[in-house]
């Protein structure tokens, strides 16, 4: 508590006077206070700028010009108006009752539009703005208006970035005390809000309210453009931006805009490098909760996404979508140079390098170059002899992961590659490609001497020997 010594012409007060968190000592003077000179007090609040002084006009004192004295709690207060406010504070009223009426808990300020009572006039004024819609406090930076002073103080922190409330366990800062309280529950594991239907517990009240609607199926919020319904008001507001194209959340560093606040929060982590979601098994950190969930499946082996045609399971939805194209043969990504189409965009990008001839990855031992870094890494194992991929059943080791996957099928009998015409299945994709030629009649391997065509490279090699005179066996 800071102590502000103020010399003004007022009667002597032995004890310090407290006004709005500031302890003030009035030094002894013989003359009475002069009404034409107001006292300027600087509030002890870092949100108030130096030039924003609160001018407290002199109040009329008692007839004897002595400080007001609330004899119930022995508190001495310099101004009559402050004494009245003090008497009306709930803790004082309940303990001592009103000095004038001896009625405990009396609220003398009543709202004219309802039965709600208030102990102070300024509290009534703020309440009445609910009825009038008045927003008396306006932000000087973005001109957003608020009905309560406390709300504009909180809002200003969105501009200043001030986070006065800090977690004493991880030092994370928050702009509002309520957010700190919610955050602290993540450390304590405190989940005080429990669903009465399924006993699932939550750390925040808003989360249980959202959850309970999953039981009722209630969707009271409807989009007025497409009639899609939502269980939460915030969801319909965010959805409507898909129609309007509005993106109100903008990054202050790169100015990229987003339609959802959550997406902006995730985006900011690309600048800060923050990874708040950590795997409790290997300690690996992630910037998004969804990525942590996907990663945890590598430990548990969980594969929640299953193909409804062949029953194969996947740990990620995108992997299932990619796999399903092997059944439909859908090829949505087309090369602009040769019109060749691919099921996956990554395959298209790899293919496009065959047109440019680009091979940026070069082996340091034999100078062989590759289109892709992964191909270089696998090639380098031919020099080192490294075989990091080992079969868990027969312990055979492989230098490439793809070879291990193919080998595992000899144990499981899995044949994921199925012909769309005769439904014959194969354990290797290459075998399916070869088999498809029996249906299409394609013969890509041509003899350079007699122009004879073949389905398979092995057949061409055998044929070459008929020209060279080499024995086939």
N, C-alpha and C positions, 0 to 999 in steps of 0.2 A: 504494500500500500504506500503510494507516494504521499508526501506531506507537503502541502502548499501553504506557505505563510502569507496571509493576506492582511495588509494594514488598511483598515477602513474605519471610518468614524462611527463606532458602535459601542454599546456598553460592554463591559468586561465579561468574558465567558471563560471559565476555568478549564472546562473540558473541550476537546476538539469536536468540531461539527462535521458530520459525514453527509455528503450530498452526492448521490449517484456514484458511489464507489471511490470518491475522492475525500481524503481526510484533510480538513482545513482547520488551522488554528488562527483564531482572531486575536491579535495582540491587544493588550489593554489600551483603551482610549477613553477620555473623559467626555468627549462630545458625542452627541447622538448622530445616527446615520443621516446623511443628506440625500433626499429622494432624487435629486436631479443627476446623481452619479451612479449608474448601474455598475454592478460587480461583474467582471468577466472571468468565468472559471473554465480552464481547459480540462475536459474530461479525460480520465485515465483510460483511454481506449485507442488502440493503434489504428482503428479504422477512421477516426476523426482527424482531418488534416489540421495543420497548425493554424490556418487562417479561419477554420470553421469553429469559432468560439461560441459557446452557449452563453447568451446574456441572460442573467437572472435578475429581473427587475426587483427593486426593493419592495418588500411587503410591509404592510402596516403591522406593527407589533402591538402588544397588549397596551392597555391604557398606561401602565407604568413604564412602557418602553423597555421591557425586559424580555429575554428570550422565552419562548414557549417551553413549558416543562410538562412532560407526560409523566405524572407522578406514579402511574401504575408500574412502569418498567424503569423509572428513574432516568429516562433518556432526555437530554436537553437538546432542543432543536431551535435554530436561529430564526426561522420564518414560520409564520402561522400556517401557510399553505402546505409546507413540508410536514408540519405536525399532523395536519388532517390526513395527508397521504399515509403517514406512518401509522396513524391509528386505524386506518382502513386495510392495512396489509393483513392477509388472512391469518398469519401466525399470531399477530398481536390481537386481532379481534377475538379469535377463539380462546386465547389465554386470559385476556383481561376484560373484553367487552368494550363497547364504545364509551368514551369518557362522558359524552353528553347525554346519551340515552340509556346507558347501562345495558344495552341489548347486544348480546354476542353475535358476531357474524353478520351485522347489518350491511347490506349493499344498497346505498342510497341512490345510485344511478341506474334507472330502468330504461330498457329499450322500448320505444313507443310502438314497435311493430311486433313485439312478442313479450313473453314473461321473463326474459333473461335480465338479471340484475348484475351490476358491476360496482366494485368498491371505489373505482377511480374514474373520473370523467374521461381521461384520455383513452382508457380501455373501452368505454362505451362508444367513443367516437370511432375507434378502429373497428369495433363490431358493426356499427351502423353502415360501414362501407360494404358489408356483405349484401345489404338490402339495396343500397343506392348504386352499387357498381363503381363507385368512385375509386380512382387509383391516383393517390396524391403524391406518391414517391416515384420519380422517373429517373432512369439511368441516363447519365450525361454522355455515355459512349454509344449505346445502341438504341436509346430512347424507349426501351421497354419500361412499362409502368407497373407499379405494384400498389396494393391497398395497405400494406403494412411495412413499417420501417425495417423490421427484422428481415423481411424477405428481400428487400433491395440490398441490404448488407451482405446477405448470402450470395445474391446474384452478382454483385461486384467482384466477388472472388473468381468468377468465371473469366473475367477480363484480366485481373491481376495475377491469377494463378496462385494466390495465397492459400496455403493449407495449414491453418494454425493448430489443427488437432492431429497429433502424432501418436502412432501405435508404439508402446514402450517395449514391444517384443521384436518387431521387424522394422521399426522406424518409418513405416509407410505413412504418408501424410494425407489428410482429408480436409475438405473445405467446410464440412458440417460435422457437428458432434455426433449426430444420429448415425451418420455413415461410419464413423469410427467405432461406435458401439456395435453396429452390425458386423464390422470387420473383425473385432476382437473375438466374436463367437467362433470364427474360423480357427483361431488358435485354441480356444477352450473346448471346441467340439460341442458347444452348447446349442441345443436345438429345442427351444421351449415350446414351439408350436407343433402340436401333433394332430394328425388327421384322425377323426373319430371312426372312419370307415375302414381304413387299411393300416392305421397306426404308423404311417410314414411320418417322420419328424422333419421340421424345417427350422432354420436359424432366424428367418424373418417372417413377419406376419403376412406380407404381400405374397410370399411364395406359397404359403398354405392356402390362401384365398384363390390363387391361380390353380393350384393342384386340385382343390375341391370341385372345380368345374369339370374336371376330367371324369368325376363320378356321375355328375348330374347331366353332362352333355350339353349344358346350357351355353348358348351362343347368342347373347342379346344384342350384340353390336353388328349391324349389317351395312355393307358398302352400298351407297346409293347409286353407284354406276354399274356394278356387275352383280349385285345382290349376294355376294359372298358374305358369310357370317363368321363372326369371331367371338370368342369367349371373353376377351379383354379389350377395353377401349383403346389402349395403346397400340394393340395389334391392328385394329381397323384404321387408325390414323396412319400407321406406317404403310399399310397396304394401299391406301388411297394415293400415296406418292407414286405407285407404279402407274397410275392413270395420269397424274399431273406432271410427273417427271421432276418434282421438287426435290432438291438436295440441300436441306438447311444446315447440315453439319459439315463444316469445312476445316481441313487441316491448316493450322497456322504456319506450318513450315513449308509445305509444298503446294498448298491451296487446292488439293484434291478434295472434292465434295462427295458427300454420302447422304443417302436417304434415311439411313438408320443410325442412331447414336452409337449403338453397339459396334457397327462396322468402323466408325471413326476411331473408337477406343482401340480396336484391334489394329487398325492401320497405324496409329501412333507408335505402336510397339516396333514397327519397322524402322522408325527413327531412333527410338530410345534403346532398342535391343533388349527391352524387358521381357523376361520369360517367367511369368508368375506361376505357371502350372508345372509342377515337378513330379516325375515318376518316383514313387516311394520304393521301387525295387532297384533301379539302376541309377537314380539321381539325375537323369536327363531332363532338361528343362524345355518348355514349349511356350510359345506366345499365345496360343489359343487352346482352349479346353478340349475342343474337338480333336485336335492333333494329339493331345495326351491320351484321349480315349482310344484312338486308333493305335497309338504306340503300345499301350498296355496290353492290347490283344496279342502282341508278339511274345509277351510273357505267358499269357493265359492260354493261347492257342484258340481263343474264341473266334468263330466264323459265323456271325449272325446273318449274313446275306447269302441266300442259297438260290442257285439256278433252278427254275421250275421245269427245265427240260431234261437236265442230266443229273441234278441233285448236288452238283459241286458247290462247296461252300467257300465264302470269301470273307476276309476281315474288314474290307472296305467296300462301300457301295459302288464307287467308281470302278473298282476291279470287276465287280459283277456286271456292270453295264458294258465294260470292254469285252468280257467273256461272252456275253449274250450275242454279240455280233458274230461270233464264230458259228452260231447256229443259224442266224438269219442271213449271214453273208453280206450284211449291210456294209457298204463302203461309202461313207459320207465325205471323206476327204480326198479330193482329186488334184492331181498334179497339173499345173497350168501349162507345162511344157510338153508332156507326153500323154496326158489324159489318163494316166494310170491312177487307179483309186485305191484308197486304204481305209481300213476300219478305224484306225487310230491316228490321231494327229502327229504323235511322235514318230510313227512309221513314215508318214508323209515327209516330215522334216529330214529324216535320215535319207529318204529316197532322193530328195531334192539336191543333196550333196553329190549324188552320182552325176548330175548334169554339170555342176560347177567343177568337178574333179578335185574339190577341196579335201585335203587330208592333213589337218593341222596337228595331229598327234604322232610324233616320231619316236621310234625306239632308239635309245642312246647306245645300244650295243650293236645292232645290225642295220640301223638307219631305215628300217621298214616303217612306212607311214600308214596311219589309219584315220578313218573318218571320225571315229568316236573314241573318247577317252577310255571307256570300258573295254573296247577291243584292244587298245594298247596294253592295258593292265593285264588282260588275259594272255596276250601274246608274250609279255615279259616273263610269264611263268614257264614258257618253253626254255628260257635261259636259266632260270633259277631252279626249275624242277618242283616248285611249290605246288602242292595240291591241298588247298584249304577246305575243300568240300568233301566230307566223309559220310558214307552211308551208315546209318545207325543200326542196320541189321547185319550186314556182312563186312562192314568196315572198309569197303573199297573206297579209295580216295580219287578225287577228280580236281582238275585245275580250273574247271568252269562250272558255275552253278547250274547252268542249263543241262549239262551232262549228268549231274547228280539227279536232277528232277526226272530226266528221261530214264535213268537207271532205276530209280525208285519204283517205276511202273512195272519193272520185271518182278518185283516182290508183290505189289498190290494188284497187278493185273488190270490196272486202270487204262482205259482207251478213250481219252477225251475228244479225239478228233474223228468226227463221223461224216461220212459221205452223204451229201444232201440228196443224192439220186438213188443209191442202192442201200444206204444206211449201214454200209460196212464201216467198222470202227478201227481206229489205229492209235497206237500209243505215242507215235511221233508225228509231228506236223508234216515233216518232209515226206513221210510215207503216204500221207493223205494227198499231198500235192501230186506225187507220182501216180497214185491211183486215179485221180481225177482225169488224167490224160487218157485213160482208157475209155472215158465217156466223151471227152471233147475231141479226141483224135489228134491233139496237139503233139508234135514231135520236134522239140526244140533243139535236139542235138543232131547236127548235120555233118556228114563226112566231107572233107575238103577235096577229096580225090574223085568221088563218084556221085556226090550230092545226095546220097541216100540219107534219109531222116530216121531218127530213133526217139523213142519215148524217154529212155534213161541213158545217163552218161556211161554206165557200165556196159550197155549194149554197144555204144559207139566205140568204146575202147576195144571190146572184143572184135568188132568189125574191122578196125584199123589193122589188126594182125593179119587179116586176109590179104591186105595189100603188101605188107612188109614180109610176109612169109613166115612170120613168127608163129610158133606153135601155141595154140590156144591153151593147152594144159601142160 
